[in-house]
């Protein structure tokens, strides 16, 4: 019985440490480069037209991407006090019509809710989250 208690006492803090370290805040500058959008608000992206992506130029604080149909561009805003914080100016977008604009609409609206960046489950994944830390967009390194 004592061995079980001791095991729980030693394992529980380790488990809590692993859970709290996953999805840890990271420096938003790690977004630099091209990323595929693989999930938006809990829904996996299945590309019907074009694979949606975001391409971050952290040197110039510019975002270029495709929301599934249209190309968009925006300015990136960083926070000097919290390196994980990131937000975007209202994006400028082309105005093409595609057969299904659902994903496009959700991606564009979700950009306005992004507040910071967290580590994903792998080295090639980054999460864009809202002020409460809820995952909005999952990005996979292209």
Buried (B, 14 or more C-beta within 10 A) or exposed (E): EEEEEEEEEEEEEEEEEEEEEEBEBBEBBBBEEEBBBBBBBEEEBEBEBEBBBBBBEBEEBEBBBBBBBBBBBBBBEBEEEEBBBBBBBEBEBEEEEBEEBEBBEBBBEBBEBBBBBBBBEEEEBBBBBBEEEEBBBBBBEE
